[in-house]
Amino acid sequence: MSLFRKKAAAPDIGAESAGRSEGGFYRVEGIPGACEKELYSRLREQVPIIDACIGKIIRLVGGFRAVAEDERFQNGLDGFVGNIRVGASGVSLHTFLDCYLDSLLTYGSALAEIVYDRGGGVSGIYVAPMRKIEVREGGRELSRRYFVHSGTKPVELRHRENLIFTALSPTAESPCGVSVLKGLPSLSAILLRIYECIGQNFDRVGNVRYAVTYKPSADSGDKAFARERAKQIAKEWSSGMSALKSGEVRDFVAVGDVGIKVIGADNQMIDTEIPVRQLLEQLIAKLGIPPFLLGLSWSTSERMSAQQCDILTSELEYYRRLIEPALTRICEAYLRLAGSADGVTIEWENINLQDESELALSRLRNAQARAIEISNEKEEKGLV
């Protein structure tokens, strides 16, 4: 017997993968370039909690006031901030802040243009749709190039002196910014797949269907007319079900052995609470919004909620630092045309009333501590 004899070839076995439904993300996921921005837009449309988180961040960033260093131009600056046109329908610099920050969070970058009129004044601000804008590194260090995809070939923007650009969390590999939604499409696809399965299960189990069974007796007469009686039972049952649509309730009366059962009543729905919550925790952790701000009644303590608010405050302060140079440049453009060579300062409102109460309590405790220190110094010196 030879030790090197070839074994008989095993029969070929083919494995067929199960089909996957073509959801909203599978058509664009993994495609680089312009499709990435379309992916983020579709992500906000199909996952409401992501859109709610971005909306919360925009509103929680709060308002601001532009303060001119030269007080003579303050009234004009206030009117400019409140009445400047933004795009086709927006008014005020606060509207610009909302649109600009929305683009920055969704796509990782935002681009706007200061529009001047023929009289030499600022007529408005245009926030560019980032799905049509491509930002590339320039030929030299610390330079950028902007392209607009309006046709088959991108067109480069030549006059860049009026453009305002902001990048979110730029890195060496992504110098033009990284979206806060990066990394969420795969988790969101799983979440939507679970919701789709829940809907299919409700169609199968939740939508009640009936099985009406007629069993003729051993009598030869019943067997002879079994087909006619079954048709009559089916007709009356269908008529009774149709009458329910108009609010009429009919009783079903039959003679003989007639059985009525609910199809799928013995099946149980799969519990999806734990996997859905795990996915939502990952999404919310990426976006940095406390769950209770979204109406999610997850178990939490008062101390944990306070810590989450502190973390959120630091996130909002970071977004304010990103947006402030754009606001400063727009206000300075107005002041230069108005004849002022001085600068402008952006004063932000407190994020919420809780911050104001915490600051007031901190000042009170510092004042009490200072009063005690002064009293102790007087006692040591013998002044009391």
C-alpha positions in Angstrom: 0.0 0.0 0.0 1.5 3.2 -1.1 1.6 6.1 1.3 1.6 8.6 -1.5 -1.5 7.4 -3.2 -3.8 10.2 -4.2 -7.1 10.4 -2.3 -10.3 10.4 -4.2 -11.4 13.9 -5.2 -14.1 15.2 -3.0 -17.2 16.3 -4.9 -17.5 20.1 -5.5 -19.9 21.8 -3.1 -21.2 25.2 -3.9 -22.2 27.7 -1.2 -24.8 30.3 -2.1 -24.9 33.4 -0.1 -28.3 34.7 1.1 -29.5 37.8 -0.8 -29.4 41.1 0.9 -32.0 43.7 0.5 -30.8 46.8 -1.3 -31.3 49.4 1.5 -30.6 53.1 1.4 -26.9 52.7 2.3 -25.8 49.7 0.3 -25.9 51.6 -3.0 -23.3 54.2 -1.9 -21.5 52.7 1.0 -17.8 52.3 0.4 -17.7 54.5 -2.8 -15.1 57.2 -2.3 -15.2 60.7 -3.5 -18.5 62.6 -4.1 -20.7 59.7 -3.0 -19.5 60.1 0.6 -21.3 63.4 1.0 -24.5 61.9 -0.6 -24.1 59.1 1.9 -24.1 61.5 4.9 -27.2 63.3 3.6 -29.0 60.0 3.1 -27.9 59.0 6.6 -29.7 62.0 8.2 -32.8 61.3 6.1 -33.2 57.7 7.1 -32.0 57.7 10.7 -34.1 60.4 12.6 -32.0 60.2 15.8 -28.9 61.3 13.9 -30.7 64.3 12.4 -32.1 65.1 15.9 -28.6 65.1 17.4 -27.3 67.5 14.8 -30.3 69.8 15.3 -29.8 69.8 19.0 -26.1 70.7 18.6 -26.9 73.6 16.3 -29.6 75.0 18.7 -27.5 74.5 21.8 -24.5 76.4 20.4 -26.6 79.4 21.2 -26.6 83.0 20.1 -23.9 85.7 20.1 -23.4 89.4 19.9 -20.8 91.2 17.8 -19.1 94.0 19.7 -17.1 96.6 17.8 -14.0 98.0 19.4 -15.0 101.4 18.1 -18.3 102.2 19.8 -19.3 104.6 17.1 -20.0 101.7 14.7 -21.8 99.5 17.2 -25.3 100.5 16.1 -24.5 99.9 12.5 -22.9 96.6 13.3 -26.0 95.5 15.2 -28.2 96.3 12.3 -25.9 94.5 9.9 -25.9 91.3 12.1 -29.7 91.3 12.3 -30.5 92.2 8.7 -27.8 90.7 6.5 -29.2 88.4 3.8 -28.2 84.7 3.9 -28.8 82.7 0.7 -32.1 83.1 -1.1 -34.4 83.3 2.0 -32.3 83.7 5.2 -31.9 86.8 7.2 -29.4 87.7 10.0 -26.0 86.4 10.9 -27.6 83.9 13.3 -29.2 82.2 10.3 -25.8 82.0 8.7 -24.4 80.4 11.8 -27.1 77.7 11.7 -26.6 76.9 8.0 -22.8 77.0 8.2 -22.6 74.8 11.3 -25.1 72.3 9.8 -22.9 71.9 6.8 -19.8 71.7 9.0 -21.2 68.9 11.1 -22.7 66.9 8.3 -19.9 67.0 5.7 -16.9 67.9 7.8 -16.3 71.2 6.1 -18.3 74.4 5.2 -17.8 77.0 2.6 -19.4 80.5 2.3 -18.9 83.6 0.2 -19.2 87.2 1.1 -21.3 88.9 -1.6 -20.7 92.6 -2.3 -23.0 95.0 -4.1 -22.1 97.6 -6.7 -22.2 100.3 -4.1 -19.3 98.8 -2.2 -21.3 97.3 0.6 -21.9 93.7 1.8 -25.2 92.6 0.3 -25.3 89.1 1.7 -23.7 85.8 2.4 -23.9 82.7 0.3 -23.5 79.3 2.0 -22.4 76.8 -0.6 -23.9 73.3 -0.9 -21.0 71.1 0.0 -22.4 68.1 -2.0 -21.4 70.1 -5.1 -18.1 71.5 -3.7 -14.8 69.7 -3.7 -11.8 71.0 -1.7 -8.3 69.9 -2.6 -4.8 70.7 -1.3 -3.0 73.4 -3.4 0.3 73.0 -5.2 2.0 74.9 -2.4 2.0 74.4 1.4 -0.9 75.8 3.3 -3.0 76.4 0.2 -6.3 75.1 -1.0 -8.2 74.8 -4.2 -12.0 74.8 -4.6 -14.0 73.1 -7.3 -17.7 73.1 -8.2 -19.3 70.0 -9.8 -21.9 71.6 -12.0 -21.5 69.4 -15.0 -19.4 66.6 -16.3 -16.1 68.4 -15.4 -15.4 70.2 -12.1 -14.9 74.0 -12.4 -12.2 75.6 -10.2 -13.1 78.8 -8.3 -10.6 81.4 -9.3 -11.5 84.4 -7.0 -10.9 83.0 -3.5 -10.5 86.3 -1.6 -14.2 86.4 -0.6 -14.5 82.8 0.4 -14.7 81.6 4.0 -13.8 78.0 4.7 -13.9 75.9 7.9 -12.7 72.3 8.4 -13.9 70.1 11.2 -11.2 68.0 13.0 -8.7 68.1 10.1 -6.0 65.5 10.1 -2.9 64.9 8.0 -4.7 62.4 5.8 -8.0 64.5 5.7 -6.8 68.2 5.8 -10.2 69.4 4.6 -12.1 68.1 7.6 -13.9 64.9 8.8 -17.6 64.6 9.3 -19.0 63.8 12.7 -21.0 61.0 10.9 -17.9 59.2 9.8 -18.1 55.6 11.0 -21.9 55.6 11.5 -23.1 54.2 8.1 -22.3 50.6 9.0 -24.0 50.8 12.4 -27.0 52.6 10.9 -27.3 50.0 8.2 -27.6 47.3 10.9 -30.1 49.4 12.8 -32.3 49.9 9.7 -32.1 46.3 8.9 -33.5 45.4 12.4 -36.3 47.9 11.9 -37.1 46.4 8.5 -37.3 43.0 10.0 -39.6 44.3 12.7 -41.9 45.6 10.0 -41.9 42.4 8.1 -42.6 40.4 11.3 -45.6 42.7 12.0 -46.9 42.1 8.5 -46.7 38.4 9.1 -47.8 38.1 12.7 -49.3 41.5 13.7 -51.6 41.6 10.7 -54.2 39.1 11.8 -55.3 36.5 9.3 -57.7 33.7 9.8 -57.9 30.0 8.7 -61.5 28.8 8.3 -61.7 25.0 8.1 -64.9 23.1 7.3 -64.9 19.3 8.0 -67.8 17.4 6.6 -69.3 14.6 8.6 -69.4 11.0 7.6 -72.9 11.5 6.1 -72.9 11.0 2.4 -75.0 14.2 1.9 -72.4 16.4 3.6 -69.6 14.9 1.5 -71.6 15.4 -1.7 -72.2 19.1 -1.0 -68.9 19.8 0.8 -67.5 22.0 -2.1 -70.7 24.1 -2.3 -70.8 24.6 1.5 -67.1 25.6 1.6 -67.7 28.2 -1.1 -70.7 29.6 0.8 -68.7 29.8 4.0 -65.9 31.6 2.2 -68.3 34.1 0.7 -70.1 34.9 4.0 -66.8 35.2 5.8 -65.4 37.5 3.2 -68.6 39.6 3.3 -68.3 39.8 7.1 -64.7 41.0 7.0 -65.4 43.6 4.3 -68.3 45.0 6.5 -65.8 45.8 9.2 -64.2 48.5 7.1 -67.4 50.5 7.3 -67.8 49.9 11.0 -70.5 47.1 10.7 -70.0 44.0 12.9 -71.5 40.8 11.6 -71.7 37.4 13.4 -70.7 34.3 11.5 -73.2 31.4 11.8 -72.4 28.0 10.3 -73.8 24.5 10.7 -71.4 21.6 11.0 -67.8 21.2 12.1 -66.3 24.6 11.3 -63.1 25.7 12.9 -61.6 29.2 12.9 -58.0 29.9 13.9 -55.7 32.9 13.7 -52.6 32.3 11.5 -49.4 33.1 13.3 -51.0 33.5 16.8 -48.6 31.0 18.3 -45.5 32.7 17.0 -43.5 35.2 19.2 -41.9 38.4 18.1 -38.1 38.5 18.5 -37.0 40.9 21.3 -35.0 43.6 19.7 -34.8 46.0 22.6 -31.2 45.1 23.6 -29.5 45.2 20.1 -31.4 48.4 19.2 -30.3 50.1 22.4 -26.7 49.0 21.9 -26.6 50.5 18.4 -28.3 53.7 19.6 -25.7 54.0 22.3 -22.9 53.8 19.7 -24.6 56.5 17.6 -25.2 58.9 20.4 -21.7 58.4 21.9 -20.3 59.4 18.5 -22.4 62.5 18.3 -21.9 63.5 22.0 -25.5 64.2 22.9 -26.8 63.0 26.4 -29.6 60.5 25.9 -32.1 62.4 28.1 -32.0 65.4 25.7 -33.4 63.1 23.0 -36.2 61.8 25.1 -34.6 58.4 25.8 -35.5 57.2 29.3 -32.4 55.2 30.0 -31.4 54.7 33.6 -29.2 57.5 34.8 -28.4 59.4 37.9 -28.4 63.1 38.7 -24.6 63.1 39.0 -24.2 61.3 35.7 -26.5 63.8 34.0 -24.5 66.7 35.3 -21.3 65.1 34.0 -22.8 64.5 30.6 -23.9 68.2 30.5 -20.3 69.2 31.3 -19.0 67.1 28.5 -21.6 68.5 26.1 -20.6 72.0 27.2 -17.0 71.4 26.2 -18.2 70.0 22.8 -20.2 73.1 22.2 -17.3 75.4 23.1 -15.2 73.5 20.6 -17.8 74.2 17.8 -17.9 77.9 18.9 -14.2 78.2 18.5 -14.4 76.8 14.9 -17.2 79.1 13.9 -15.9 82.3 15.5 -13.3 83.2 12.9 -15.9 83.1 10.2 -18.2 85.4 12.1 -15.3 87.7 12.9 -14.3 88.0 9.2 -17.8 88.8 8.1 -18.2 91.5 10.7 -14.8 93.0 10.0 -15.7 93.1 6.3 -18.6 95.3 7.1 -16.5 97.5 9.4 -13.8 98.0 6.8 -16.4 99.2 4.3 -18.0 101.4 6.9 -14.7 103.2 7.6 -13.5 101.5 10.8 -10.0 100.0 11.0 -10.6 98.5 14.5 -11.6 94.9 15.1 -14.6 93.1 16.5 -15.2 90.7 19.3 -17.7 87.9 19.4 -19.4 87.5 22.8 -21.3 84.2 23.1 -24.3 83.7 25.3 -24.2 81.2 28.1 -25.1 77.8 26.8 -28.1 77.3 29.2 -29.6 78.5 32.5 -27.8 75.7 34.3 -24.5 77.2 33.4 -25.6 80.6 34.7 -26.7 79.1 38.0 -23.5 77.2 38.4 -21.4 80.3 37.7 -23.5 82.3 40.2 -23.0 79.6 42.8 -19.3 79.5 42.2 -19.0 83.3 42.6 -21.0 83.1 45.8 -18.7 80.4 47.3 -15.6 82.4 46.2 -16.9 85.5 47.9 -17.7 83.6 51.1 -14.3 82.0 51.1 -12.6 85.5 50.5 -14.7 87.0 53.4 -13.5 84.2 55.7 -9.9 84.7 54.7 -10.1 88.5 55.4 -11.7 87.8 58.8 -8.9 85.4 59.7 -6.2 87.9 58.6 -7.8 90.6 60.8 -7.9 88.2 63.8 -4.2 87.3 63.3 -3.3 91.0 63.2 -5.4 91.8 66.3 -7.7 94.2 64.4 -10.9 92.5 65.7 
